[in-house]
């Protein structure tokens, strides 16, 4: 069964700067644009919008790039 996350879940992912963590703030199930770039999402393969814990940067990732942190 594929991974899925909910709003407020704490997650981690790898970035060019190393391991990053944050909180899911939105779940996209349709294509959406950010800074002129179209992110592709479907109900079967959503994209998660995540606010970084350290920098308040907003990132978007598929579930396959994320891992749940603590519970």
KOLLODREN-628159 format. One record per atom (N, C-alpha, C): residue number from 0; residue in three letters; atom name; x, y, z. Coordinates in nm, 4 decimals. Layout:
<rs>
+------+------+------+----------+----------+----------+
! resi ! resn ! name !     east !    north !       up !
+------+------+------+----------+----------+----------+
!  NUM !  ALA !   CA !        X !        Y !        Z !
...
+------+------+------+----------+----------+----------+
</rs>
This chain:
<rs>
+------+------+------+----------+----------+----------+
! resi ! resn ! name !     east !    north !       up !
+------+------+------+----------+----------+----------+
!    0 !  UNK !    N !   0.0845 !  -0.1177 !   0.0000 !
!    0 !  UNK !   CA !   0.0000 !   0.0000 !   0.0000 !
!    0 !  UNK !    C !   0.0898 !   0.1250 !   0.0000 !
!    1 !  UNK !    N !   0.0605 !   0.2240 !  -0.0839 !
!    1 !  UNK !   CA !   0.1435 !   0.3437 !  -0.0901 !
!    1 !  UNK !    C !   0.1360 !   0.4258 !   0.0387 !
!    2 !  UNK !    N !   0.2419 !   0.5019 !   0.0636 !
!    2 !  UNK !   CA !   0.2442 !   0.5909 !   0.1789 !
!    2 !  UNK !    C !   0.1473 !   0.7057 !   0.1556 !
!    3 !  UNK !    N !   0.0893 !   0.7557 !   0.2642 !
!    3 !  UNK !   CA !   0.0107 !   0.8777 !   0.2554 !
!    3 !  UNK !    C !   0.0272 !   0.9544 !   0.3862 !
!    4 !  UNK !    N !   0.0053 !   1.0828 !   0.3792 !
!    4 !  UNK !   CA !   0.0248 !   1.1699 !   0.4942 !
!    4 !  UNK !    C !  -0.0973 !   1.2593 !   0.5095 !
!    5 !  UNK !    N !  -0.1116 !   1.3171 !   0.6287 !
!    5 !  UNK !   CA !  -0.2218 !   1.4080 !   0.6577 !
!    5 !  UNK !    C !  -0.1636 !   1.5455 !   0.6906 !
!    6 !  UNK !    N !  -0.2502 !   1.6460 !   0.6834 !
!    6 !  UNK !   CA !  -0.2089 !   1.7805 !   0.7251 !
!    6 !  UNK !    C !  -0.1664 !   1.7725 !   0.8714 !
!    7 !  UNK !    N !  -0.0601 !   1.8415 !   0.9061 !
!    7 !  UNK !   CA !   0.0027 !   1.8478 !   1.0398 !
!    7 !  UNK !    C !   0.0994 !   1.7332 !   1.0666 !
!    8 !  UNK !    N !   0.1099 !   1.6344 !   0.9760 !
!    8 !  UNK !   CA !   0.2100 !   1.5289 !   0.9951 !
!    8 !  UNK !    C !   0.3491 !   1.5898 !   0.9828 !
!    9 !  UNK !    N !   0.4417 !   1.5445 !   1.0683 !
!    9 !  UNK !   CA !   0.5818 !   1.5868 !   1.0575 !
!    9 !  UNK !    C !   0.6521 !   1.4871 !   0.9677 !
!   10 !  UNK !    N !   0.7229 !   1.5386 !   0.8676 !
!   10 !  UNK !   CA !   0.7903 !   1.4543 !   0.7694 !
!   10 !  UNK !    C !   0.9330 !   1.5029 !   0.7468 !
!   11 !  UNK !    N !   1.0145 !   1.4153 !   0.6887 !
!   11 !  UNK !   CA !   1.1513 !   1.4500 !   0.6534 !
!   11 !  UNK !    C !   1.1783 !   1.4088 !   0.5102 !
!   12 !  UNK !    N !   1.2764 !   1.4755 !   0.4459 !
!   12 !  UNK !   CA !   1.3149 !   1.4420 !   0.3094 !
!   12 !  UNK !    C !   1.4582 !   1.4867 !   0.2869 !
!   13 !  UNK !    N !   1.5204 !   1.4339 !   0.1827 !
!   13 !  UNK !   CA !   1.6564 !   1.4720 !   0.1467 !
!   13 !  UNK !    C !   1.6524 !   1.5892 !   0.0497 !
!   14 !  UNK !    N !   1.7415 !   1.6852 !   0.0691 !
!   14 !  UNK !   CA !   1.7550 !   1.7974 !  -0.0238 !
!   14 !  UNK !    C !   1.9032 !   1.8135 !  -0.0553 !
!   15 !  UNK !    N !   1.9336 !   1.9082 !  -0.1423 !
!   15 !  UNK !   CA !   2.0746 !   1.9344 !  -0.1754 !
!   15 !  UNK !    C !   2.1529 !   1.9748 !  -0.0500 !
!   16 !  UNK !    N !   2.0846 !   2.0362 !   0.0458 !
!   16 !  UNK !   CA !   2.1499 !   2.0834 !   0.1684 !
!   16 !  UNK !    C !   2.1559 !   1.9754 !   0.2764 !
!   17 !  UNK !    N !   2.1032 !   1.8572 !   0.2491 !
!   17 !  UNK !   CA !   2.1024 !   1.7495 !   0.3477 !
!   17 !  UNK !    C !   1.9605 !   1.7156 !   0.3890 !
!   18 !  UNK !    N !   1.9479 !   1.6534 !   0.5044 !
!   18 !  UNK !   CA !   1.8160 !   1.6099 !   0.5531 !
!   18 !  UNK !    C !   1.7380 !   1.7310 !   0.6045 !
!   19 !  UNK !    N !   1.6100 !   1.7411 !   0.5639 !
!   19 !  UNK !   CA !   1.5239 !   1.8521 !   0.6024 !
!   19 !  UNK !    C !   1.3974 !   1.7939 !   0.6635 !
!   20 !  UNK !    N !   1.3383 !   1.8669 !   0.7585 !
!   20 !  UNK !   CA !   1.2111 !   1.8222 !   0.8156 !
!   20 !  UNK !    C !   1.1128 !   1.9382 !   0.8161 !
!   21 !  UNK !    N !   0.9861 !   1.9025 !   0.8233 !
!   21 !  UNK !   CA !   0.8833 !   2.0056 !   0.8246 !
!   21 !  UNK !    C !   0.7473 !   1.9450 !   0.8512 !
!   22 !  UNK !    N !   0.6437 !   2.0270 !   0.8319 !
!   22 !  UNK !   CA !   0.5071 !   1.9880 !   0.8601 !
!   22 !  UNK !    C !   0.4226 !   2.0012 !   0.7342 !
!   23 !  UNK !    N !   0.3422 !   1.8988 !   0.7056 !
!   23 !  UNK !   CA !   0.2518 !   1.9034 !   0.5909 !
!   23 !  UNK !    C !   0.1465 !   2.0104 !   0.6170 !
!   24 !  UNK !    N !   0.1346 !   2.1062 !   0.5237 !
!   24 !  UNK !   CA !   0.0367 !   2.2135 !   0.5409 !
!   24 !  UNK !    C !  -0.0758 !   2.2079 !   0.4379 !
!   25 !  UNK !    N !  -0.0561 !   2.1323 !   0.3297 !
!   25 !  UNK !   CA !  -0.1587 !   2.1222 !   0.2264 !
!   25 !  UNK !    C !  -0.1340 !   1.9978 !   0.1426 !
!   26 !  UNK !    N !  -0.2421 !   1.9396 !   0.0909 !
!   26 !  UNK !   CA !  -0.2321 !   1.8225 !   0.0046 !
!   26 !  UNK !    C !  -0.2972 !   1.8575 !  -0.1283 !
!   27 !  UNK !    N !  -0.2207 !   1.8445 !  -0.2370 !
!   27 !  UNK !   CA !  -0.2699 !   1.8764 !  -0.3704 !
!   27 !  UNK !    C !  -0.3058 !   1.7474 !  -0.4439 !
!   28 !  UNK !    N !  -0.4255 !   1.7433 !  -0.5001 !
!   28 !  UNK !   CA !  -0.4686 !   1.6274 !  -0.5774 !
!   28 !  UNK !    C !  -0.4931 !   1.6639 !  -0.7236 !
!   29 !  UNK !    N !  -0.4610 !   1.7864 !  -0.7605 !
!   29 !  UNK !   CA !  -0.4698 !   1.8338 !  -0.8993 !
!   29 !  UNK !    C !  -0.3426 !   1.9124 !  -0.9283 !
!   30 !  UNK !    N !  -0.3094 !   1.9253 !  -1.0569 !
!   30 !  UNK !   CA !  -0.1922 !   2.0039 !  -1.0943 !
!   30 !  UNK !    C !  -0.2032 !   2.1441 !  -1.0352 !
!   31 !  UNK !    N !  -0.0879 !   2.2005 !  -0.9950 !
!   31 !  UNK !   CA !  -0.0864 !   2.3355 !  -0.9393 !
!   31 !  UNK !    C !   0.0445 !   2.4028 !  -0.9783 !
!   32 !  UNK !    N !   0.0443 !   2.5351 !  -0.9797 !
!   32 !  UNK !   CA !   0.1627 !   2.6112 !  -1.0188 !
!   32 !  UNK !    C !   0.2236 !   2.6816 !  -0.8988 !
!   33 !  UNK !    N !   0.3564 !   2.6820 !  -0.8961 !
!   33 !  UNK !   CA !   0.4330 !   2.7551 !  -0.7961 !
!   33 !  UNK !    C !   0.5475 !   2.8219 !  -0.8700 !
!   34 !  UNK !    N !   0.5563 !   2.9519 !  -0.8611 !
!   34 !  UNK !   CA !   0.6625 !   3.0285 !  -0.9270 !
!   34 !  UNK !    C !   0.6758 !   2.9936 !  -1.0747 !
!   35 !  UNK !    N !   0.5621 !   2.9757 !  -1.1425 !
!   35 !  UNK !   CA !   0.5631 !   2.9475 !  -1.2859 !
!   35 !  UNK !    C !   0.5886 !   2.8034 !  -1.3242 !
!   36 !  UNK !    N !   0.6128 !   2.7172 !  -1.2274 !
!   36 !  UNK !   CA !   0.6379 !   2.5752 !  -1.2542 !
!   36 !  UNK !    C !   0.5129 !   2.4950 !  -1.2191 !
!   37 !  UNK !    N !   0.4706 !   2.4066 !  -1.3078 !
!   37 !  UNK !   CA !   0.3538 !   2.3221 !  -1.2817 !
!   37 !  UNK !    C !   0.3965 !   2.1938 !  -1.2120 !
!   38 !  UNK !    N !   0.3403 !   2.1719 !  -1.0944 !
!   38 !  UNK !   CA !   0.3600 !   2.0468 !  -1.0206 !
!   38 !  UNK !    C !   0.2434 !   1.9565 !  -1.0556 !
!   39 !  UNK !    N !   0.2703 !   1.8323 !  -1.0892 !
!   39 !  UNK !   CA !   0.1662 !   1.7390 !  -1.1298 !
!   39 !  UNK !    C !   0.1222 !   1.6549 !  -1.0115 !
!   40 !  UNK !    N !  -0.0097 !   1.6503 !  -0.9900 !
!   40 !  UNK !   CA !  -0.0659 !   1.5734 !  -0.8795 !
!   40 !  UNK !    C !  -0.2001 !   1.5163 !  -0.9227 !
!   41 !  UNK !    N !  -0.2344 !   1.4009 !  -0.8661 !
!   41 !  UNK !   CA !  -0.3634 !   1.3369 !  -0.8904 !
!   41 !  UNK !    C !  -0.4145 !   1.2844 !  -0.7565 !
!   42 !  UNK !    N !  -0.5414 !   1.2460 !  -0.7492 !
!   42 !  UNK !   CA !  -0.5904 !   1.1860 !  -0.6243 !
!   42 !  UNK !    C !  -0.5131 !   1.0588 !  -0.5868 !
!   43 !  UNK !    N !  -0.4666 !   0.9830 !  -0.6871 !
!   43 !  UNK !   CA !  -0.3896 !   0.8611 !  -0.6594 !
!   43 !  UNK !    C !  -0.2436 !   0.8883 !  -0.6273 !
!   44 !  UNK !    N !  -0.1922 !   1.0023 !  -0.6712 !
!   44 !  UNK !   CA !  -0.0525 !   1.0389 !  -0.6454 !
!   44 !  UNK !    C !  -0.0443 !   1.1880 !  -0.6120 !
!   45 !  UNK !    N !  -0.0864 !   1.2231 !  -0.4893 !
!   45 !  UNK !   CA !  -0.0885 !   1.3642 !  -0.4512 !
!   45 !  UNK !    C !   0.0513 !   1.4204 !  -0.4282 !
!   46 !  UNK !    N !   0.0590 !   1.5513 !  -0.4243 !
!   46 !  UNK !   CA !   0.1809 !   1.6213 !  -0.3837 !
!   46 !  UNK !    C !   0.1505 !   1.6878 !  -0.2503 !
!   47 !  UNK !    N !   0.2473 !   1.6838 !  -0.1606 !
!   47 !  UNK !   CA !   0.2317 !   1.7392 !  -0.0271 !
!   47 !  UNK !    C !   0.3103 !   1.8688 !  -0.0174 !
!   48 !  UNK !    N !   0.2440 !   1.9741 !   0.0300 !
!   48 !  UNK !   CA !   0.3101 !   2.1024 !   0.0515 !
!   48 !  UNK !    C !   0.3570 !   2.1020 !   0.1963 !
!   49 !  UNK !    N !   0.4860 !   2.1274 !   0.2160 !
!   49 !  UNK !   CA !   0.5478 !   2.1132 !   0.3476 !
!   49 !  UNK !    C !   0.6206 !   2.2411 !   0.3849 !
!   50 !  UNK !    N !   0.5996 !   2.2872 !   0.5076 !
!   50 !  UNK !   CA !   0.6698 !   2.4052 !   0.5588 !
!   50 !  UNK !    C !   0.7896 !   2.3565 !   0.6403 !
!   51 !  UNK !    N !   0.9087 !   2.3998 !   0.5994 !
!   51 !  UNK !   CA !   1.0315 !   2.3582 !   0.6669 !
!   51 !  UNK !    C !   1.0313 !   2.4048 !   0.8130 !
!   52 !  UNK !    N !   1.0824 !   2.3204 !   0.9007 !
!   52 !  UNK !   CA !   1.0904 !   2.3528 !   1.0430 !
!   52 !  UNK !    C !   1.1909 !   2.4639 !   1.0720 !
!   53 !  UNK !    N !   1.2986 !   2.4704 !   0.9947 !
!   53 !  UNK !   CA !   1.4059 !   2.5656 !   1.0233 !
!   53 !  UNK !    C !   1.3915 !   2.6987 !   0.9506 !
!   54 !  UNK !    N !   1.3522 !   2.6944 !   0.8233 !
!   54 !  UNK !   CA !   1.3585 !   2.8160 !   0.7421 !
!   54 !  UNK !    C !   1.2230 !   2.8717 !   0.7018 !
!   55 !  UNK !    N !   1.1156 !   2.8033 !   0.7310 !
!   55 !  UNK !   CA !   0.9810 !   2.8406 !   0.6868 !
!   55 !  UNK !    C !   0.9653 !   2.8328 !   0.5356 !
!   56 !  UNK !    N !   1.0637 !   2.7741 !   0.4648 !
!   56 !  UNK !   CA !   1.0528 !   2.7528 !   0.3204 !
!   56 !  UNK !    C !   0.9404 !   2.6533 !   0.2936 !
!   57 !  UNK !    N !   0.8689 !   2.6714 !   0.1834 !
!   57 !  UNK !   CA !   0.7622 !   2.5795 !   0.1447 !
!   57 !  UNK !    C !   0.8137 !   2.4910 !   0.0313 !
!   58 !  UNK !    N !   0.8020 !   2.3594 !   0.0487 !
!   58 !  UNK !   CA !   0.8446 !   2.2632 !  -0.0529 !
!   58 !  UNK !    C !   0.7258 !   2.1754 !  -0.0897 !
!   59 !  UNK !    N !   0.7300 !   2.1178 !  -0.2090 !
!   59 !  UNK !   CA !   0.6259 !   2.0241 !  -0.2537 !
!   59 !  UNK !    C !   0.6920 !   1.8939 !  -0.2952 !
!   60 !  UNK !    N !   0.6405 !   1.7819 !  -0.2421 !
!   60 !  UNK !   CA !   0.6973 !   1.6509 !  -0.2719 !
!   60 !  UNK !    C !   0.5885 !   1.5457 !  -0.2804 !
!   61 !  UNK !    N !   0.6173 !   1.4398 !  -0.3537 !
!   61 !  UNK !   CA !   0.5309 !   1.3216 !  -0.3565 !
!   61 !  UNK !    C !   0.5605 !   1.2379 !  -0.2318 !
!   62 !  UNK !    N !   0.4697 !   1.1495 !  -0.1983 !
!   62 !  UNK !   CA !   0.4850 !   1.0659 !  -0.0789 !
!   62 !  UNK !    C !   0.6128 !   0.9830 !  -0.0831 !
!   63 !  UNK !    N !   0.6540 !   0.9406 !  -0.2032 !
!   63 !  UNK !   CA !   0.7724 !   0.8549 !  -0.2147 !
!   63 !  UNK !    C !   0.9002 !   0.9246 !  -0.1680 !
!   64 !  UNK !    N !   0.9018 !   1.0572 !  -0.1648 !
!   64 !  UNK !   CA !   1.0204 !   1.1311 !  -0.1218 !
!   64 !  UNK !    C !   1.0195 !   1.1625 !   0.0271 !
!   65 !  UNK !    N !   0.9106 !   1.1289 !   0.0950 !
!   65 !  UNK !   CA !   0.8916 !   1.1689 !   0.2342 !
!   65 !  UNK !    C !   0.8942 !   1.0507 !   0.3296 !
!   66 !  UNK !    N !   0.9320 !   1.0792 !   0.4535 !
!   66 !  UNK !   CA !   0.9258 !   0.9802 !   0.5608 !
!   66 !  UNK !    C !   0.8662 !   1.0475 !   0.6832 !
!   67 !  UNK !    N !   0.7731 !   0.9793 !   0.7494 !
!   67 !  UNK !   CA !   0.7100 !   1.0340 !   0.8692 !
!   67 !  UNK !    C !   0.8132 !   1.0409 !   0.9826 !
!   68 !  UNK !    N !   0.8078 !   1.1480 !   1.0605 !
!   68 !  UNK !   CA !   0.8974 !   1.1665 !   1.1749 !
!   68 !  UNK !    C !   0.8151 !   1.1572 !   1.3029 !
!   69 !  UNK !    N !   0.8543 !   1.0661 !   1.3898 !
!   69 !  UNK !   CA !   0.7877 !   1.0520 !   1.5195 !
!   69 !  UNK !    C !   0.6363 !   1.0421 !   1.5087 !
!   70 !  UNK !    N !   0.5716 !   1.0064 !   1.6147 !
!   70 !  UNK !   CA !   0.4242 !   1.0018 !   1.6176 !
!   70 !  UNK !    C !   0.3717 !   1.0351 !   1.7528 !
+------+------+------+----------+----------+----------+
</rs>
